[in-house]
Amino acid sequence: APLYYVSPGQINFQVPWATPTTGTVNVAVVVNGGSSNTVAVPVGTAAPGLFVLPSGAAIVQNTPSYTLNDPTNPAPAGSTIVAYLTGSGPVSPAAKDGTPAPTAPLSSASSAYSAKIGSAAAAVSFAGLTPGFIGLVQMNIVVPATLASGVYPLSVTIDGQTSNSATIAVK
């Protein structure tokens, strides 16, 4: 599994694309030839997780400026935001382990996907790998034009699996 980050208390790695999507897989850490205990980890076709700031806000960019969304920089209703997450499950065309996603062709999520802002369904114009990054998923989401100004929870669903909820600001 390609490693992203290693410290004494944390290891971030990419789940290899060829990992089975049902049942469990065994995970162990190997350092200098020594292995940790093996842990059985359940896997599924998707496990979306929004990236979140310590404030509880989703890591979202407003377009077309690509500035960070927050209460002092809300997204206009009817505009498109770019939400960042992990756990898309399979993509097409298939991605390669440890390799940044290409700019062309884009690797799109293969399973059904959707988004909600507050209680409103939000159209998704793209869901897939972010070009130039390894394993980073983005969803381009249209903020419903009917939303009033305020702070709303955002959640996304891929293949029937709903992400954590995090806030975005709308004007």
C-alpha positions as CSV (number, residue, x, y, z in Angstrom):
1,A,0.0,0.0,0.0
2,P,1.5,3.4,-0.9
3,L,2.2,5.5,2.2
4,Y,1.2,9.2,2.4
5,Y,2.4,10.0,6.0
6,V,4.1,8.2,8.8
7,S,4.7,9.3,12.4
8,P,5.1,7.4,15.7
9,G,1.3,7.5,16.2
10,Q,-0.2,7.6,12.7
11,I,0.2,6.0,9.3
12,N,-1.8,7.2,6.3
13,F,-1.8,4.9,3.3
14,Q,-3.7,4.4,0.1
15,V,-5.9,1.3,0.0
16,P,-4.7,-0.5,-3.2
17,W,-7.3,-0.3,-6.0
18,A,-7.3,-4.1,-6.4
19,T,-8.5,-4.6,-2.8
20,P,-11.6,-6.7,-2.8
21,T,-14.8,-4.7,-2.1
22,T,-16.6,-7.2,0.1
23,G,-15.7,-8.9,3.3
24,T,-12.6,-8.1,5.3
25,V,-8.9,-7.7,4.5
26,N,-6.0,-8.2,6.8
27,V,-3.8,-5.1,7.6
28,A,-0.4,-5.2,9.3
29,V,2.5,-2.7,9.6
30,V,5.9,-4.0,8.7
31,V,9.0,-2.0,9.9
32,N,12.6,-3.2,9.4
33,G,11.3,-6.8,8.9
34,G,9.2,-6.8,12.0
35,S,5.4,-7.0,11.7
36,S,2.6,-5.6,13.9
37,N,-0.4,-7.6,14.9
38,T,-2.7,-8.3,11.9
39,V,-6.1,-6.6,12.1
40,A,-9.1,-7.7,10.0
41,V,-10.7,-4.6,8.4
42,P,-14.1,-4.6,6.8
43,V,-14.2,-3.2,3.2
44,G,-16.9,-2.0,0.9
45,T,-17.6,-0.7,-2.5
46,A,-17.3,2.9,-1.2
47,A,-16.6,4.7,2.1
48,P,-16.9,8.4,1.5
49,G,-15.4,10.7,4.0
50,L,-15.4,14.5,3.7
51,F,-12.2,16.3,4.7
52,V,-13.0,18.6,7.6
53,L,-11.3,21.6,9.2
54,P,-10.9,21.7,13.1
55,S,-13.9,24.2,13.1
56,G,-16.2,21.5,11.7
57,A,-16.3,23.1,8.2
58,A,-16.0,20.9,5.2
59,I,-12.9,21.5,3.1
60,V,-14.7,23.1,0.2
61,Q,-13.7,25.7,-2.5
62,N,-16.0,28.2,-4.0
63,T,-15.9,28.5,-7.8
64,P,-14.8,30.2,-9.9
65,S,-12.4,31.8,-7.4
66,Y,-11.3,28.5,-5.8
67,T,-11.2,30.2,-2.4
68,L,-11.9,28.3,0.8
69,N,-15.6,28.4,1.8
70,D,-16.3,29.7,5.3
71,P,-18.8,32.1,6.9
72,T,-16.7,35.1,5.8
73,N,-16.5,33.7,2.3
74,P,-19.8,31.9,1.6
75,A,-20.8,30.3,-1.7
76,P,-23.6,32.1,-3.6
77,A,-26.8,30.0,-3.9
78,G,-26.8,28.5,-7.4
79,S,-23.0,28.4,-7.7
80,T,-20.8,25.4,-7.8
81,I,-18.5,24.3,-4.9
82,V,-15.8,21.7,-4.9
83,A,-15.9,19.4,-1.9
84,Y,-12.9,17.2,-1.1
85,L,-13.2,13.7,0.3
86,T,-11.8,10.1,0.2
87,G,-13.4,6.7,-0.3
88,S,-14.9,6.9,-3.8
89,G,-14.6,3.2,-4.5
90,P,-13.9,2.2,-8.1
91,V,-13.3,4.8,-10.8
92,S,-13.3,4.8,-14.6
93,P,-10.9,4.8,-16.2
94,A,-9.1,2.7,-13.5
95,A,-6.4,4.5,-11.4
96,K,-3.0,3.2,-10.5
97,D,-1.8,2.7,-7.0
98,G,0.5,5.6,-5.7
99,T,0.1,7.5,-9.0
100,P,-1.4,11.0,-9.3
101,A,-4.7,11.1,-11.2
102,P,-4.3,12.5,-14.7
103,T,-6.0,15.6,-16.1
104,A,-7.2,13.7,-19.1
105,P,-9.1,11.6,-19.1
106,L,-10.7,12.3,-15.8
107,S,-11.3,9.3,-13.5
108,S,-14.9,9.4,-12.5
109,A,-16.6,7.5,-9.7
110,S,-18.2,4.4,-11.1
111,S,-21.0,4.0,-8.5
112,A,-24.1,6.2,-8.1
113,Y,-23.4,9.4,-6.1
114,S,-25.4,12.3,-4.7
115,A,-25.1,15.3,-2.3
116,K,-27.2,17.1,0.2
117,I,-26.8,20.6,1.6
118,G,-29.1,20.9,4.6
119,S,-32.2,19.0,3.7
120,A,-31.9,19.9,0.0
121,A,-30.7,17.6,-2.7
122,A,-27.8,19.2,-4.6
123,A,-26.9,18.4,-8.2
124,V,-23.4,16.9,-8.7
125,S,-21.7,17.8,-12.0
126,F,-18.6,15.6,-11.3
127,A,-17.4,13.0,-8.8
128,G,-14.0,11.4,-9.2
129,L,-10.3,11.7,-8.6
130,T,-8.7,15.2,-8.3
131,P,-6.2,15.6,-11.1
132,G,-2.6,15.7,-9.8
133,F,-3.3,14.0,-6.5
134,I,-3.2,10.5,-5.3
135,G,-6.5,9.1,-4.0
136,L,-8.0,12.6,-3.4
137,V,-11.7,12.7,-4.5
138,Q,-13.6,15.7,-5.4
139,M,-17.3,16.4,-5.9
140,N,-18.4,19.4,-7.9
141,I,-21.7,20.3,-6.3
142,V,-24.3,22.9,-7.3
143,V,-25.6,24.8,-4.3
144,P,-29.4,24.8,-4.6
145,A,-30.6,28.2,-5.7
146,T,-33.5,28.0,-3.2
147,L,-31.2,28.0,-0.1
148,A,-31.2,31.1,2.1
149,S,-28.1,32.6,3.5
150,G,-26.7,30.6,6.3
151,V,-24.5,27.7,7.4
152,Y,-25.7,24.2,6.3
153,P,-24.5,20.6,6.8
154,L,-23.1,19.0,3.7
155,S,-23.1,15.2,3.2
156,V,-22.3,13.1,0.1
157,T,-23.4,9.6,-0.8
158,I,-21.6,7.1,-3.0
159,D,-23.0,3.6,-3.7
160,G,-25.5,4.0,-0.9
161,Q,-22.9,4.9,1.7
162,T,-23.2,8.4,3.3
163,S,-20.3,10.4,4.4
164,N,-19.8,12.3,7.6
165,S,-21.5,15.7,7.8
166,A,-19.6,19.0,7.8
167,T,-20.7,22.6,7.3
168,I,-20.6,25.0,4.4
169,A,-21.6,28.6,4.2
170,V,-24.1,29.9,1.7
171,K,-25.1,33.5,0.8
